[in-house]
C-alpha cells in the first residue's frame, strides 16, 4: 500500500510539474493546438523588423487590422505586436518592451483597443480566464518575470497545470488547423482572420458590464511613457457594431486619452460575440479607417527614418480624428 501510495503521488507530482517545463520549450510551440498560440508567439520573433509604425493593442487589432494593407497604402513598414486581453492582463507591455529592445524606435506607436480594454491593467483576473496569457509568460518571460507573477498571483500559478491539461483536451477535441498560419502572419506582419463562423445579429446589445469597464488610465500612461522625440503616439478606439446601448459606448470621455469615439459599423461586420472582432469581410474597411488616421502622421516621413515630424524635442501624443479627418496634433 505504501509503495502504491508513493508511486501514485510521484506520478501526480510529475504530471503537475511537466507543464511548467513543456511550456518553455520550442516543442510546445509546434504541438500547442490552441488557435492563437502561434499569433501570440509572433510578437516575440520580430527582432530586426525595424517597422516604421507599430500597433500595440488587444485582439481587435490582430483580428481587425491588416498591417500589410497599411504598409502598401502608406509606403512605410507597419507591424502588429499580437496580443489578446488575457495576454495583456498577465504580461502588460512585455511584447512592446521586447520589440523595442531588438529594433530601432518606430516613428509611430498606435495603441489600438476596444473601448473597455484601455484600462486593462486595472482589470481583475476574475473577469475572464487568463490561461493564454500565462502560456505566453511561461514561454517568453524571463525567470524574474515568472517568479514575480507567481508571487503576486499564487493561486493562478498553482492552478496552471490543471488548466494546461484541460485546455489541451478541449483544443484537441475541437481542433482548428494551423496550416499556413505562421506564413500568413509573416506575410501580413501580424494579422489573423476571425474563425468564428457565427455573425452578430441586429438584436445585439452591449452588456452593462462592458460599459462599466470603459476607462483610460492604463493605456494613457503607457502612451506618455513611450512617446519621445523619435516616436509619436496615437490612441485609436476599435470600431464597434451598431448594437443596443450604443449611446453609452459613444458617450464615453475619449478625449481624456485623447482619442475620437469609435466608428460604428453594421452588426454583420462582426462575429457573434460582443468582442468587436471584425469578420474577414470587414478587415479592408477597418484597416482603411486606421490608415486615414495614421497617414497625416507618417506621410511626410516616407523614404526616410527621420523626418520633419521628429525634429522637435518634445514628445507627441496624437488623437484619432473624426471620420475622414486628420488626427489632432
N, C-alpha and C positions, 0 to 999 in steps of 0.2 A: 504493500500500500504506500509506504514511504517512497519507494522507487517510482511508483506510478505518479504520485503527487509531485515529486521533484521534476520528473520528465514533462508532465503536463504544464507545470508552472514555467519551466525552462523554455518550452516551445512557445507558450504565450508571450513570454518576455522577448524572445527572439522575433516573433511576429510583430510585437509592439515597436521595436527599435528599427526594424528593416525600412519602414517608410522614410525615416529621417535620413538614412544613408542613400536609399534609392532616389529620393527626391533631389539630391545634389549631383546626381550623375548624368552624363550625356545619354546613357542608355534610356533613362526615363524620358528624355526629350523625344526619342524615336518611338517609345512604347506608349506614352501617355495618350489615352483615347479621347480626352476632353477636347472639344472642338476649338476652344480659344487658347489651348496650350501653346501652339506654335505662334499665333499672333502675339501673345504676351511675351514670348521669348524674343520676338523680333527687335524690340526696343533695345535689347542688350547686345545686339550684333550689328551696331551701326557705327562702329569706330571707323574714322576716316571718311565718312559720308560728307561732312562739311556742308550741310544744307544751308541755304540762304534763309528759308522760312521753316520753322519747326512748330508743329502742332502738339500741344500737350493738353490732354483733356480726358474725358470719360469715354464710355463705349459709343456715345453718339458721334464722336469724331471718327473712330476707326470704322464704324458701320456706315456713317453718313457721308463722309468726305473722301474723295479720290485725290490724293496728293499728286499723282501723275497728271491728271487733268489740269490741276492748278499749275504744275510746272510748265506744261505746254502753253497755257494761256498767258502766263506771266513772264516766261523766259528766264525763270530762276528755279533753283532746285528746292522742292518742298518735300518734307518728310514728316510723318506722324509717329510719335512715340506712343505705341499702343498701350492703352490702359483700360481698365474697367473700374466701376465703382468699388467692388471688393478689393481689387488690387490697390487702389488709391487709399482705401481705409487702412490697409496694412502697411503699405510701402511709401505713402505720401509721394514726394517728388523724386524718388530714387531713380526712375528712368531718366529724368531730366538732368539730375546731377551726374549720373553715369555718362550720359551723352556729352555733356559739356566738358567732362574730364578727358574725353578722347577725340574731340573735334574743336575746330575754331568757333568762336562765338557766332551765332546766327545774326542776320540783320534784323530778324523779327521773330518773336515768340508769340504764338497765338494760343491763348488759354480758352479752350472751346469746351463748354459744359452744358448739360441740361440745366434748366433754371434751379432745380433742387439739389444740384451737386456742387455748387460753388463754395459751399461751406462744408465740404466732405470731411475735413479734418476734425470737425466737432460733431460728427455723426456717431451715435452709439453703435457698437458692434452688434447689438441685439436687433438692429433694424433689418439686417439681412445676412445670409451666410457669407463668410469671408474666406472660405477654403481656397478659392482660386488665387487670392492674394497671398495666402500662406505658402502656396506652391511656388509662386514667384520669389518670395523672400527666401525660401529654402534653397531654391536653385541658384539665385543670383546675388543674394545678400551676403555680406561678409559675416564672419563669425560673430563680430561685435553686434552687427545688425540683428542677427538671430537671437543672441543672448539677451539683448535689450528688449526685444519683443516678448520673449518668454518670461522675463521678469515683470514686464508690465501687464501681460495677459497670460498668467499661468494656466488658467482653465482652458483657454483656447489652444495653447500649446500642448497641453496634456491630452486633449481630445483629437489632435491632428491625425494620429494613426487610424483612429476609428473612422473618421471622415474619409481618409485616404482609401480604405478598403470599400466603404460604402459607395464612394464616387466612382471607383474603378469598376465595381459591379454594375452600377447604373449606366455608366458610359458604355460598357461592353454590351449590355442588353439593348441599348439604344444607340448603336454605333453610327457615327457620322463620318463618312470618308474624308481623309485629309489629303488625298491625292491632288498634287498640283498647288496646294495651299501655300507652301513656302515660296514657290516660284512666283505665284500671284502677288504675295506680299512684297517680294523683292522688286517686281516689275512696277507696282503701284506705289512703292515707298510707304507701305503700311496701311493698306485698306483691305477689308474683307466684306463680302456681301452678307446681309442677314439671311439666315437659312430658315427662318420661321415662315412656313407657308401660309399661315392664317393672316387675314387682313383686318385691320382695325375698322370698325363699323361706325356709322354716323351717330349711333346711340351712345358713344363713349363719353365718359365723364372723368375729369381729373379728380382723383381721390384727395380728400382734405389733408390726409397725412403728407402728401407730396407738397401741397401748397404751404403747409406749416414749415417745411424744410427749406423754403426759398430764403436763404441768407447768403452773404457775400464775403464775410470777413476773411476766410481762409485763403481763397484764391486771390483776393485783392492784396493780401500781404505777400503772397508769392510773386505777384506782378511787381510790387515795389522792390522786392529782393533781387529779381532778375533783370530789371530794367537798368541799362547802363549807357555810357556814351557810345558803345558799339552796337547795342541791342535795344530795339524798341519792343514794346509790349502792347498787344491788342487783346482785349477781352471780347469774346463773342459768345452769344447765347444761342444754343442749338434751336432750330425751328421746332415748332410744336403743332400738333393737329388741332383742327377746329372742333374741339370736344366741349361738352358741357362744363361749366365753371371756368371757361376760358378767360373771362374778365379778371378773375382772381390771379391768373398766371401773368397776364399782360400788365396788370396794375401794380406790380412789384416795383420797388425803387431801384431799378437797374442803373440809374445814373450814379449810384454810390460806387460802382466799380471803377470807372464809368463805362457803361455799355448801353446800347439801344435794346428795347424789348425784342423778344424773339419774333421771327417771321412766322406767319400762320399758313399752313398748307392743308390740303384736304386730308381727311382721315385715311382714305385709301392709299395714301403715300406711305403709310406706316404699318408695321406689323402689329399683331393683335394686342400685345401687352402695352400698357401705358409706360413704356420705357423710352419713348420718342426715338425708336430705331427706324430710320427710313428704310423702305424696301429698295431693292436694286433699281427699280424704275425711277425712283426719286433722286438717286445719288447724283446724276448730272446736274439737276436743277439746284439741289442743296449745295453742291460744290460751286456752281456759278455764283450763287449768292455770297459765298465766302470770298470768292475771287473779287467781287465788286468791293468788298470791304478792305481787302488786302492790297489791291492794285495801287491806290494812291500812296501807300507806304513803301512799296518796293519798286514801282515803275521807274523812278529816276535812277535806280541802282543797277539796272540791267547791264551786264557786261563787266562789272567791277565789284569787288567785295566791299570797298569803302567808297561811299559817295556822299553827296551833299547832306543827306539826312543825318549822317553820323558825325558830322564835323563839330556839332555843338557838344559841349561837355556834359550838359545836364541830361539825366535820364528822361525818357519819354514814355508816357502811358497813353495809349490811344483807345478810343471807344468806337464800337461799331456804330455807323450812322444809320439813318432810316433807309428803307429800301430805295436803291438806285442812287444813293448819295455817297459822298466820300466820308470816311470816318472823321470824327472830330480830332483835332490835333492839339 
